[in-house]
């Protein structure tokens, strides 16, 4: 058996080296792929992973590798001094770019400057820079060392790919993403009792901030419908949030008890930890407001965002619709973005993101590639809002539903509405205030739907939120402005809106004591049972169950 010729061995070596360089330039995409491999990320997916980003990344690596290899073939066939030098300098620069993109990823995206790693990266980049200087003196020691390192790193390609594919091969089957079967719809009450007329719609607006919406409303921010509702409702201006993020706040609100921690495990499992306990429990197995309503003889429905409600709680309700959200990080957003584009355009996306990552190196702070992902998340969140809104408006006028819970993806950033234009034009100039205007518009439209259906006077509306606007999450992101740094200078506000518009009631009652919003679900049950019918009874109920002490009625 004849051994490969020297020329063949050199050609193969060059190809592997070029392929490795392509992989090093795409390391940022591998970080995304590594992140979305975790089974915990399946909790946020609408369905099984499609692998589009993975295949597009491999294709991008191959394209860069082939281009560099063809360039190396031309240089070897015409090895003039200038061409060889240009090729060597290009190789060294590409190695420096790979190191710098990873360094910036650690420091800016992970928001944690690891000085040890940063100084090590700077040291390696300095060595490569010195090697470039040495090239012009025809000293190749540093370059040869860099080549050996890059050639060795080619093993990362099968390592990364193999790990990804092994992880996905042991993933759950598509059936794991199916919603739990809903409860049968209970027959409508026809006994003429007051219970037959009782209906509660619980609107949870994500990241609805009491201070920015009402307590310290800024000039130019107009919320006429919310002001109208507040003027004829019980309004509690000191309802304390149960947690500062949705993954923990919503399970607490629905279970009617506070939890200390939450952890997604797979596509339909969220573990929550009760206070003072070292043991986590499955959210699905905890008592919840929907099962209790069903036991009372009322049909319950969910229209939800962010959580995969139907996979977790679908068997607690008679009607369920959800939109799990990618608003948990840029990696999952890029995966969905690649899937939506299809394979060929996903390859374009990987090169586009690579170019943005490269341009980031020439500006202080900022992450153009991250902001590009945020723009996609803004578009996606708007699409999710439309679907949730339309389903909510439909279910709100279904007289069979005694309790309807709607979790809206607004005013949670990103901004998906333009208050000045009064339309859904997307921009990086709109802000949280525009989303507040969308909350107002949503409440107005929902009221109109109920009035047209003749259900407004018999429906109790409960408006609340999971948490307020979080400066620590959104600072520097799309739709953020320095004005919010000033408004939230003292930190995020742990108080959320709480508005109770009782059926047939128009009296305004201001409820001043502080209480935990965790009682919201239990209050909804008391409204359904008929134990609470008036604003005064609601205030008394909050005094008893919310550890509140004083009441001011106007």
Secondary structure, 3 states (H helix, E strand, C coil): CCCCCHHHHHHHHHHHHHHHHHHHHCHHHHHHHHHHCCHHHHHHCCCCCCCHHHHHHHHHHHHHHHHHHHHHHHHHHCCCHHHHHHHHHHHHHHHHHHHHHHHHHHHHHCCCCCHHHHHHHHHHHHHHHHHHHHHCCCCCHHHHHHHHHHHHCCHHHHHHHHHHHHHHHCCCCHHHHCCCCCCCCCCCCCCCCHHHHCEEEEEEECCCEHHHHHHCCCCCCCCHHHHHHHCCCEEECCEECCCCCHHHHHHHHHHCCCEEEEEEEECCEEEEEECCCCCEEEHHHCCCHHHHHHHCCCEEEEEEEECCHHHHHHHHCCEEEEEECCCCCHHHHHHHHHHHHCHHHHHHHHHHHHHHHHHHCCCCCCCHHHHHHHHHHHHHHHHHHHHHHHHHHHHHCCCCEEEEEEEECCCCCCCCCECCCCECCCCCCCCHHHHHHHHHHHHHHHHHHHHHCCCCCCEEEEEECCCCCCHHHHCCCCCCCHHHHHHCCCCCCCEECCEEECCCCCCCEEECCCEEHHHHHHHHHHHHHCCCCCHHHHHHHHHHHCCCCCCEEC
